[in-house]
Amino acid sequence: MARRFLANLSKSALVALLLFLAPLYLFAAGEMPVLPLSVTGPDGKVHMFSVEVASTPSERERGLMHRETMEDDQGMLFAFPKVRRVTMWMENTLIGLDMLFIDESGRVIRVKHNARPMDRSIIDSGGDVSHVLEINAGLATRLGIAEGSTVQGEALQIKSSH
């Protein structure tokens, strides 16, 4: 029966079905959701990123550890359960990062430029934040992303489970 059903599906219907089921599989497998996010710099230029959203304690703890590369249009967004001052570090992180500390209105309140790989130094948000966006080191400067930039997208709507 399943074979007959699949045989009768058009190629476009099959592709649509796979695109629908893939996120469900990733969610069930414990993978972090990947969502679009925009950052508008003080100059008004909009930069688009595809971000993994780390919203559970284990996802935030793992972060970008052990990753060897990341594309310039990718990043990781850390969602915290409460707006508060947060600290980060780079232990077991193999790539340099810029960290954007984002308040609950979506405004960047601090940028930590060029956080060094494998460094255990504490990186403080410098104020109360709801999210932290990690992107490749040097990218914030190249794109003109600075304090006062604004971050928007459905990824910011995901709330931490705890």
Secondary structure, DSSP 8 states (H G I E B T S, - for coil): -HHHHHHHS-HHHHHHHHHHHHHHHHHHTT---EEEEEEE-TTS-EEEEEEEEE-SHHHHHHTTTT-----TTEEEEEEEEEEEEEEE--TT--S-EEEEEE-TTSBEEEEEEEE-TT----EEEEEEEEEEEEEETTHHHHHT--TT-EEESGGGG-----
